[in-house]
């Protein structure tokens, strides 16, 4: 359950003009087109250092294979208008699956990240057997409806939170512990012949933001996901970093001052006070029942006031987290996404910025993610797409520390 595949090791956009370097050079050009489309052959040559004959030879091969397409001619420049290249959306398809403690989302996605189909189940604590059944039904639906070409499915990408059945989240039923011994890869392999790719859901969401969101403006950022449990992902110079044991970005374990200790002598993990479930619990203590992100948008004036008070309280801790991230990692930006409704995310970030204004002006800027609640599923789909287009190579990593070990260490501080 705890194995993670990183298919995003970056290719440097340089290459040798040697006949035998074919596959590597082909991958370099594909990545260049994928990242910067629409792009002309001349621009590819300038960025990669390949000769024009080498570019022509490789691009012709990619056109013949249907991986890229000549999209348009660029006008307004001197000389003959340049023909621009793009990835062919129908070059391949991927299925992205995001299972969390409060939902299951399955997307059918084409080669450029367009969502061709979506199946969503808003349900808490889905057990493994039901997860497999619902996932199989969604894949079958995409195929029967011709939303994807089965012969061109590059694989199934799973975005799964760490320690899914182990973290003692609010309301977790006893039988949810089934996830701790469940082999998710083996189960999905039993329902499909396509390759399986697995990553942490926050890492997947961060990579989706890199490929399809604010990554066009920032190549180094820390991604914070506000979900049933908080999560984080680190991207540096366009590469997702997992750390030696795959724990990089685990912001839920970040120790912060205990709000119930007026002297500030104790610390506790951020994940023990900050998540959607804790927001729901805050409202429930005031007689307001909320169980889904959509419910937050239907609150009356009293409910909205309670949400605002909780966001203000949490903004202190999030600002503290941003300061720590800025001092240790020094990214261009901190990006906040996940399932908290956009309006409330914007309100939270407004409060966070108020706290940060009096801090070091060299701290990273903080922004709302451009992708919404489906970011993790989209990032899951991006993994097999990257493999199919030769945009990276597999780098499995194993998580070796249990949540109880980490929790014990923090509570001992």
C-alpha positions as CSV (number, residue, x, y, z in Angstrom):
1,X,0.0,0.0,0.0
2,X,2.8,2.4,0.8
3,X,4.7,2.2,-2.5
4,X,4.9,5.4,-4.5
5,X,6.0,5.8,-8.1
6,X,7.7,9.1,-9.3
7,X,7.4,9.3,-13.1
8,X,8.5,12.9,-13.2
9,X,12.3,12.9,-13.1
10,X,13.0,15.9,-15.4
11,X,14.8,15.6,-18.7
12,X,17.2,18.5,-19.3
13,X,16.3,20.2,-22.6
14,X,19.8,19.5,-24.1
15,X,20.9,16.6,-26.1
16,X,23.7,15.2,-28.3
17,X,23.3,15.3,-32.1
18,X,24.2,11.6,-32.4
19,X,22.2,9.1,-34.5
20,X,22.2,6.5,-31.6
21,X,20.8,9.0,-29.1
22,X,17.3,8.5,-30.7
23,X,15.1,7.6,-27.7
24,X,16.6,10.1,-25.3
25,X,16.5,12.9,-27.9
26,X,13.0,12.0,-28.8
27,X,12.0,12.3,-25.2
28,X,13.7,15.6,-24.8
29,X,11.7,17.1,-27.8
30,X,8.5,15.6,-26.5
31,X,9.0,17.2,-23.1
32,X,9.8,20.5,-24.7
33,X,6.6,20.4,-26.8
34,X,4.6,19.2,-23.8
35,X,5.8,22.0,-21.5
36,X,5.8,24.9,-24.0
37,X,3.3,24.2,-26.7
38,X,2.5,25.7,-29.1
39,X,6.2,25.8,-30.1
40,X,7.9,26.0,-33.5
41,X,10.7,23.7,-34.7
42,X,13.1,26.7,-34.6
43,X,12.3,27.4,-31.0
44,X,12.8,23.8,-30.1
45,X,16.2,23.9,-31.7
46,X,17.2,27.0,-29.8
47,X,16.1,25.5,-26.5
48,X,17.6,22.0,-26.9
49,X,20.7,22.7,-29.0
50,X,19.7,20.1,-31.6
51,X,20.5,20.8,-35.2
52,X,17.7,21.6,-37.6
53,X,18.1,18.2,-39.5
54,X,17.9,16.4,-36.1
55,X,14.7,18.3,-35.2
56,X,13.1,17.6,-38.5
57,X,13.9,13.9,-38.3
58,X,12.6,13.4,-34.8
59,X,9.5,15.7,-35.3
60,X,8.6,13.8,-38.5
61,X,8.7,10.6,-36.5
62,X,6.5,12.0,-33.7
63,X,4.0,13.2,-36.4
64,X,3.9,9.8,-38.0
65,X,3.3,8.2,-34.6
66,X,0.4,10.6,-33.9
67,X,2.0,11.9,-30.7
68,X,2.3,15.5,-31.9
69,X,0.4,17.6,-34.4
70,X,0.9,20.7,-36.4
71,X,-1.5,23.0,-34.8
72,X,-1.3,26.4,-36.6
73,X,0.9,28.9,-38.3
74,X,2.1,31.9,-36.3
75,X,1.6,35.1,-38.2
76,X,2.8,38.6,-37.5
77,X,6.5,37.8,-37.7
78,X,9.0,38.3,-40.6
79,X,9.3,35.7,-43.3
80,X,7.3,32.5,-43.7
81,X,4.8,32.0,-40.9
82,X,6.1,29.3,-38.5
83,X,4.2,26.1,-38.1
84,X,3.7,25.3,-34.4
85,X,3.6,22.0,-32.8
86,X,1.5,20.7,-30.0
87,X,0.9,17.3,-28.3
88,X,-2.0,15.5,-30.0
89,X,-4.8,15.3,-27.4
90,X,-5.7,11.8,-28.7
91,X,-2.2,10.5,-28.6
92,X,-3.1,8.7,-25.4
93,X,-5.6,8.6,-22.5
94,X,-5.2,8.1,-18.8
95,X,-7.5,7.3,-15.9
96,X,-6.8,9.3,-12.7
97,X,-8.2,8.0,-9.4
98,X,-8.3,9.9,-6.1
99,X,-9.5,8.1,-3.1
100,X,-9.7,9.9,0.2
101,X,-11.5,9.6,3.5
102,X,-14.5,11.6,2.2
103,X,-14.8,10.9,-1.5
104,X,-13.7,9.0,-4.6
105,X,-13.1,10.8,-7.9
106,X,-12.2,9.1,-11.2
107,X,-11.3,11.1,-14.3
108,X,-10.7,10.1,-17.9
109,X,-8.1,12.5,-19.2
110,X,-6.5,13.0,-22.7
111,X,-2.8,13.6,-23.4
112,X,-2.9,17.4,-22.8
113,X,-4.9,17.2,-19.6
114,X,-8.5,17.7,-20.9
115,X,-11.0,15.9,-18.7
116,X,-13.1,13.7,-21.1
117,X,-15.1,12.0,-18.3
118,X,-15.7,12.3,-14.6
119,X,-17.3,10.0,-12.0
120,X,-17.5,11.3,-8.4
121,X,-18.7,9.7,-5.2
122,X,-19.1,12.0,-2.2
123,X,-19.0,9.4,0.5
124,X,-17.0,9.1,3.7
125,X,-14.7,6.2,4.6
126,X,-15.2,4.0,1.5
127,X,-13.8,0.6,2.2
128,X,-11.4,-1.2,-0.2
129,X,-13.9,-3.6,-1.7
130,X,-16.3,-0.8,-2.6
131,X,-13.4,1.3,-3.9
132,X,-12.4,-1.4,-6.3
133,X,-16.0,-2.0,-7.5
134,X,-16.6,1.7,-8.1
135,X,-13.3,2.2,-9.9
136,X,-14.0,-0.8,-12.1
137,X,-17.5,0.6,-12.9
138,X,-16.1,4.0,-13.8
139,X,-13.4,2.6,-16.1
140,X,-16.0,0.4,-17.8
141,X,-18.3,3.5,-18.2
142,X,-15.5,5.5,-19.8
143,X,-14.8,2.7,-22.3
144,X,-18.4,1.9,-23.1
145,X,-19.2,5.6,-23.7
146,X,-16.2,6.0,-26.0
147,X,-14.8,8.7,-23.8
148,X,-11.4,7.1,-24.2
149,X,-9.8,4.7,-26.7
150,X,-9.0,1.6,-24.7
151,X,-6.1,0.8,-27.1
152,X,-4.6,4.1,-26.2
153,X,-5.0,4.1,-22.4
154,X,-1.5,4.7,-21.0
155,X,-2.4,3.5,-17.6
156,X,-4.3,4.1,-14.3
157,X,-2.8,6.7,-11.9
158,X,-3.9,6.4,-8.3
159,X,-3.6,9.4,-5.9
160,X,-3.9,8.0,-2.4
161,X,-3.3,9.7,1.0
162,X,-0.5,8.3,3.1
163,X,-1.5,5.8,5.9
164,X,-5.1,5.9,4.7
165,X,-6.4,3.5,7.3
166,X,-4.0,4.5,10.1
167,X,-4.4,8.2,10.8
168,X,-6.9,8.6,13.6
169,X,-9.1,11.1,11.8
170,X,-12.4,12.3,13.3
171,X,-15.2,9.8,12.8
172,X,-13.0,7.0,11.4
173,X,-14.9,3.6,11.8
174,X,-13.0,0.6,13.1
175,X,-13.3,-1.3,9.8
176,X,-11.5,1.5,7.9
177,X,-8.3,-0.1,9.2
178,X,-8.7,-2.6,6.3
179,X,-6.8,-0.1,4.2
180,X,-3.6,-0.7,6.2
181,X,-3.2,-4.2,4.8
182,X,-4.9,-3.7,1.5
183,X,-2.7,-4.1,-1.6
184,X,-4.2,-1.4,-3.8
185,X,-1.9,-2.1,-6.8
186,X,-2.8,-5.8,-6.8
187,X,-6.5,-5.0,-6.6
188,X,-6.5,-2.6,-9.5
189,X,-4.3,-4.9,-11.6
190,X,-7.0,-7.5,-11.2
191,X,-9.5,-5.3,-13.0
192,X,-7.4,-3.9,-15.8
193,X,-4.4,-4.9,-18.0
194,X,-3.1,-1.3,-18.1
195,X,-0.1,-0.2,-16.1
196,X,-0.7,1.1,-12.6
197,X,1.0,4.2,-11.1
198,X,0.7,5.3,-7.5
199,X,1.6,8.5,-5.6
200,X,0.5,10.4,-2.6
201,X,-2.5,12.6,-3.3
202,X,-0.9,15.9,-2.4
203,X,2.2,15.1,-4.5
204,X,-0.2,14.3,-7.4
205,X,-2.1,17.5,-6.9
206,X,1.2,19.5,-6.9
207,X,2.3,17.9,-10.1
208,X,-1.1,18.6,-11.7
209,X,-0.6,22.3,-10.7
210,X,2.9,22.2,-12.2
211,X,1.7,20.8,-15.6
212,X,-1.7,22.4,-16.0
213,X,-1.9,25.3,-13.5
214,X,0.5,27.8,-12.0
215,X,3.5,25.8,-13.0
216,X,3.6,28.1,-16.1
217,X,4.5,31.0,-13.8
218,X,6.4,29.2,-11.0
219,X,8.7,26.2,-11.3
220,X,9.5,26.0,-7.5
221,X,6.6,25.9,-5.0
222,X,5.2,24.2,-2.0
223,X,1.7,22.9,-2.4
224,X,-0.7,22.7,0.6
225,X,-3.9,20.7,0.2
226,X,-6.8,21.3,2.5
227,X,-8.7,18.1,2.4
228,X,-10.1,15.6,5.0
229,X,-6.5,15.7,6.3
230,X,-4.0,18.3,5.2
231,X,-1.2,17.4,2.8
232,X,1.7,18.9,1.1
233,X,3.9,18.5,-2.0
234,X,7.2,20.1,-2.9
235,X,8.2,21.1,-6.4
236,X,11.7,22.5,-7.1
237,X,12.9,23.5,-10.6
238,X,10.0,21.7,-12.2
239,X,10.7,18.4,-10.3
240,X,8.5,16.8,-7.6
241,X,10.7,16.0,-4.6
242,X,9.7,13.1,-2.4
243,X,12.6,13.0,0.0
244,X,14.8,10.0,1.1
245,X,11.8,8.1,2.6
246,X,9.1,9.8,0.5
247,X,8.0,12.0,3.4
248,X,8.9,15.4,1.9
249,X,5.9,17.8,2.0
250,X,4.1,16.0,4.8
251,X,2.9,19.3,6.3
252,X,0.3,17.5,8.5
253,X,3.2,16.5,10.8
254,X,4.6,20.1,11.0
255,X,4.9,20.9,14.7
256,X,3.2,24.2,15.7
257,X,2.3,25.9,19.0
258,X,-0.6,24.2,20.8
259,X,-3.5,26.8,20.7
260,X,-4.8,25.4,24.0
261,X,-1.5,26.1,25.8
262,X,-1.4,29.9,26.6
263,X,2.3,29.7,27.4
264,X,3.1,28.1,24.0
265,X,5.3,25.5,25.7
266,X,3.7,22.6,23.9
267,X,3.5,21.8,20.2
268,X,1.2,19.5,18.2
269,X,1.0,18.4,14.5
270,X,-0.8,20.8,12.3
271,X,-2.9,17.9,11.0
272,X,-4.4,17.5,14.5
273,X,-6.3,20.8,14.3
274,X,-6.4,21.9,10.6
275,X,-8.5,20.1,8.0
276,X,-12.0,20.0,6.5
277,X,-13.0,17.5,9.1
278,X,-12.0,19.9,11.9
279,X,-14.0,22.7,10.3
280,X,-17.1,20.4,10.1
281,X,-16.5,19.5,13.8
282,X,-16.2,23.2,14.7
283,X,-19.6,23.9,13.1
284,X,-21.2,20.7,14.7
285,X,-20.2,22.0,18.2
286,X,-22.4,25.0,17.4
287,X,-25.3,23.0,16.2
288,X,-24.6,23.2,12.4
289,X,-24.3,19.8,10.6
290,X,-22.1,19.9,7.6
291,X,-20.5,16.9,5.9
292,X,-19.5,18.0,2.4
293,X,-17.6,21.0,0.9
294,X,-20.8,21.9,-1.0
295,X,-22.7,22.3,2.3
296,X,-20.3,25.1,3.3
297,X,-21.6,27.2,0.4
298,X,-25.2,26.9,1.6
299,X,-24.6,28.2,5.2
300,X,-26.7,31.1,6.6
301,X,-25.2,34.2,8.0
302,X,-24.5,32.6,11.4
303,X,-22.8,29.6,9.8
304,X,-20.6,31.8,7.6
305,X,-19.6,33.8,10.6
306,X,-18.5,30.7,12.4
307,X,-16.5,29.6,9.3
308,X,-14.8,33.0,9.2
309,X,-13.9,32.7,12.9
310,X,-12.4,29.3,12.3
311,X,-10.5,30.5,9.2
312,X,-9.0,33.4,11.2
313,X,-7.8,31.0,13.9
314,X,-6.3,28.6,11.4
315,X,-4.6,31.4,9.5
316,X,-2.2,32.0,12.4
317,X,-1.0,28.4,12.1
318,X,-0.9,28.4,8.3
319,X,1.1,31.7,8.4
320,X,3.5,30.0,10.8
321,X,3.8,27.1,8.4
322,X,4.5,29.4,5.5
323,X,7.3,31.0,7.5
324,X,8.9,27.6,8.2
325,X,8.6,26.6,4.6
326,X,10.1,29.8,3.4
327,X,13.1,29.6,5.7
328,X,13.8,25.9,5.0
329,X,12.9,25.4,1.4
330,X,12.8,28.9,0.0
331,X,10.4,28.2,-2.9
332,X,9.0,30.9,-5.3
333,X,5.6,30.5,-3.9
334,X,3.3,28.5,-1.6
335,X,0.1,27.3,-3.3
336,X,-3.0,26.4,-1.4
337,X,-5.5,24.1,-3.0
338,X,-7.7,21.1,-2.1
339,X,-11.4,20.8,-1.4
340,X,-12.1,23.8,0.7
341,X,-14.4,26.0,-1.5
342,X,-12.6,28.7,-3.5
343,X,-14.4,31.6,-1.7
344,X,-13.3,30.3,1.7
345,X,-9.8,29.6,0.5
346,X,-9.5,33.2,-0.7
347,X,-10.7,34.4,2.7
348,X,-8.2,32.2,4.5
349,X,-5.3,33.5,2.4
350,X,-6.4,37.0,3.1
351,X,-6.0,36.4,6.8
352,X,-2.7,34.6,6.3
353,X,-1.3,37.5,4.3
354,X,-2.3,39.9,7.1
355,X,-0.1,37.8,9.5
356,X,2.7,37.7,7.0
357,X,2.9,41.4,6.3
358,X,4.8,42.0,9.5
359,X,7.2,39.1,8.8
360,X,10.3,38.8,6.6
361,X,9.5,40.4,3.2
362,X,11.5,37.7,1.5
363,X,9.0,35.0,2.4
364,X,7.4,33.2,-0.6
365,X,4.2,34.7,-1.9
366,X,1.1,32.6,-1.1
367,X,-1.6,31.9,-3.8
368,X,-4.8,29.9,-4.3
369,X,-4.2,27.0,-6.6
370,X,-5.6,27.4,-10.1
371,X,-6.9,23.8,-10.1
372,X,-9.9,22.9,-8.0
373,X,-11.0,19.8,-6.0
374,X,-10.1,17.4,-8.8
375,X,-6.4,18.3,-8.8
376,X,-5.3,15.1,-7.2
377,X,-7.2,12.9,-9.7
378,X,-5.8,15.0,-12.5
379,X,-2.3,14.5,-11.1
380,X,-3.0,10.8,-10.9
381,X,-3.8,10.7,-14.6
382,X,-0.7,12.7,-15.5
383,X,1.6,9.9,-14.2
384,X,0.8,7.4,-17.0
385,X,0.6,10.2,-19.5
386,X,4.2,11.2,-18.6
387,X,5.3,7.6,-19.0
388,X,3.6,7.2,-22.4
389,X,5.1,10.4,-23.7
390,X,8.5,9.5,-22.2
391,X,8.5,12.5,-19.9
392,X,10.1,10.8,-17.0
393,X,11.3,7.4,-15.6
394,X,10.0,5.3,-12.7
395,X,11.6,5.9,-9.3
396,X,9.7,3.9,-6.7
397,X,10.1,4.9,-3.1
398,X,9.1,3.2,0.1
399,X,7.7,5.0,3.2
400,X,9.3,3.5,6.2
401,X,8.0,5.4,9.2
402,X,4.5,4.8,10.7
403,X,2.2,7.7,11.7
404,X,2.4,6.5,15.3
405,X,6.1,6.8,15.3
406,X,6.0,10.3,14.0
407,X,3.1,11.3,16.4
408,X,5.1,9.9,19.4
409,X,8.1,12.0,18.4
410,X,6.1,15.2,18.1
411,X,4.2,14.7,21.4
412,X,7.5,14.1,23.2
413,X,8.6,17.6,22.2
